[in-house]
Amino acid sequence: MGRLILAGPLVPGSRVPLTAREGHYLTRVLRLGPGAIFIGLDPEGGAFTIRLESAAAGTVLARLVEDSRELSRPVHLFLPLLKGDKLDWTVQKSVELGAASLTLYAARRAVPLPDNLEKKLARLEKIARQAAQQCRRQLVPPVRGLFTLAEAAAVGPGLFAWEEETKRGLGEALADREGEVHLLTGPEGGLAGEEAALLTESGWTGVTLGRRILRAETAAIALLTCVLYARGEMG
């Protein structure tokens, strides 16, 4: 699907003003005709579905038909290797919820590195693609890996769920994070103390998900969902 950065502002249902250069790009380069759909990006990175209405006599008219199903502020999720099909399920649900990217990392208490890592990644990429199509997302989140924890920590800073953290909740941790955010959850058995220390030293913030101990796949979805709710992405 074609994509075009627009000056905005973009308001659902409104006419979208296009310059001659933008019109030329849509009709001559992308070869779009009346009725075609393309993605418009505003200066803040928001994405919107736009329909081309007419392209006659050098005048191109378009109308914004709906907001994008992408998050207004990207949320990136870091996941450990999990047993069986738990990782498949977690990737699927994370994409459905709107995660911008998924990165696998190696943790001390995670399952061993599979011999067929490339096949595993290809399978997860397929799951992500199918989930994105089902939810009618404009973007398919990439699935990357396998990172060491130090490599994952260097991508942040972000927030990590840790059962040893009992005081700092998500509301407090999100208070000063306005842009994109990175989230990390541990394996079955949790992050080791030195792993939590490595993340903290790299600028990450540990948060509690409550007094109950969650399964690894539940913790990932719970953390992602709570962050989306806190940011107004869940209605």
N, C-alpha and C positions, 0 to 999 in steps of 0.2 A: 504494500500500500504506500502511495506517495506521501511524502512528508514535506512541510514547508514552514519555516519560521516566519511568523507574522508580527507586526508591530503592536497589534491589539488596540484597545481592549477587546476581549472575546466574551460575548454574552450569549447564553443559549437562546436560540430562536431568532437571533438578530442577523441582519445582513453583515457580511464580512467585507470590508473595503480591501480591494486588491490593487496594487500598483501595476503599471504596464509590464514591468519586469516580472512580477509574480505571475501575472496572467500568462505571459509568454512561456515561463517555466512550466506551468501546469498544462497548457494546451499544446505547446510545441515540443518541449523536451519530454515531458511525461506522457504526452498525447492523450490527455483526458478530455472527455466530451461532457455535454450536459447530463446531469444525473450521476456522474462519477463521484466517488467518495475519496477524500484524502484526509490526512491528519495534519491539523494546524497546531503549531507550538507557539506559546506566548513567551515573552521575554523572561518570565519567571520559571520556565520549564514545564508549565502545564500543557497537557495535550488534549485536543478537542477533535471530534469527528465533524467534518465539514462537507457539504454537498455542493458541487459545482452546478449553478443554475443555468447559466448561459455563457456563450463565448462567441458573440457576434460583433462584427464591425470593430474589432479591436477592444471591445469592452467586455470584461469578464466579471460576472457576478457570482457570488457564492453565499451560502447561508449555513451558519453553525447549527447542527441538528442535535447534538448532545455533548455533554462533558465526557471526557475520556474516562475509562474505567481504571486508569492508572492512578496510583497514589500521587497526591500533590507534592509530597516530600518523600523521596525514596527511602525504603527500609530494606537493609541488606542483612541476610541471616547466615550465620555460621553454625554448621552442624557437625557433630562427631559421627563416626561410622557407627551404625546401629545393627542389631541382630535381625536376621531374616528379612521380612518385607517391611519392617518398621520404617526404614529410611525412605522406601518408595512412598509409603503413606504420608510421611512428614513432608516430603518434597511436593507431593500432589496438593495437600491442603495448604501449604505455604504459598504456592502459586495461586491457588483459588482466592486466598485472602489478599494477595497483592504484592508479595515480596518482590523486590526489584532484582535481586540476585541471590544465589545460594552457593555457599562455599563450604566444602568438606574439609575438615581438619583432623589431624591425628591427636588423640588424647591418650593419656596413660592407661585409663580404665576402659577405653573403647575396644571394640572387637578388633582382631588382627587385620592388617592390611590384606585385602583379597588379592589372589594371584591374577585375577582378570579385572583389574581396576579399570582399564579402558572400556571393557564391555559394560561394567557397572555404571560408569559415567554416561555411556551412550544410552543405556536404559533409562537413567534418571533424566537425561535430556529429552528423551521421547516422552516420558511421563509429564515433564514440565510443559512441553509443547502441546500435548493433548489437553492438559488442565487449562492452559491459557486459551486454547480454542473453545473449550467448553464454556469458559467464563467470559468469552468475547473480549479478551484483553487485546490491546493494540501491540503489546510487546511480549516476547517470550523471554522470561528471566534466564540468564545463563547459569549453568551448573558447573562450578569450577572445583578443582582439587587434584591431588590431595595436598593441602598445606600442612606445614608444621604449625604448632601453636604459636611459636615465635613469629612466623610469617603472617599468620592470621592477626596476631596482636598488632603488627606493624601497619596493617591496613586501617585500623581504627584511628582514634579511640572510639569506644562505644560502650554498651552496657552488657554485662553478663549476669545470668541468673546463677546464684550460688546458695546452696542450702545453709551454709555457715554464716551468711549475711542475714541478720535478724532485724535490723533497724531501718536501713535505707530502702524505701519503697520506690516504685516506678514514678509516682507523681513528683517526688523530690528530684529524682535523677533526670527527669525529662524537662524540668523547669527551665533550664538554660540551654536546651538543645532545640534550636529552631529549624535547622536544615535537615539534611539526610541523617539517618542514624544507622549504626551497625549494632546488631544483636548477636549474642553468642550464648548457647546453652551447652551443658555438659553431657557426658555419656551416662549409661547406667552405672550407678555407683558414685556419680558426681565428679567434679573437678578435684584433683589433688590440691593440697594446700599450696605447693610450690607453683602449680599452674595458675591458681588464682592470684598469687603474688606476682607472677610474670605479667599477667594482664594488668594488674593494678599499677605496676611499675611502668607499663607502656601507656598509661593514661586512661585505661578502661575503668568503669565504675561497676562494682558488684551491687546487685539488687536482690531483694527477697521476693518470692512469689507466694508468700504466705506460710503458715505453719505446717501445711501438709507436704509430705514428700511425694513428688510427682515422678511418673515414668519419664524417661528421656524424651520420647516423642510427644508426650502431653506437655512437658515443660516448654518445648519449642513453640508449639501452637499457642499455648497460654500466654507466653511472653509476647509473641507477635500480635495476638489479638488484643491484649491489654494496651500495647503501645498504639495500635490503630484506634482503639476506642478513645484513648486519652488525647489523640490528635484530631478527633472529630471525623475519622474515616469510616466509622461504623454507624452512621446515621445521626 
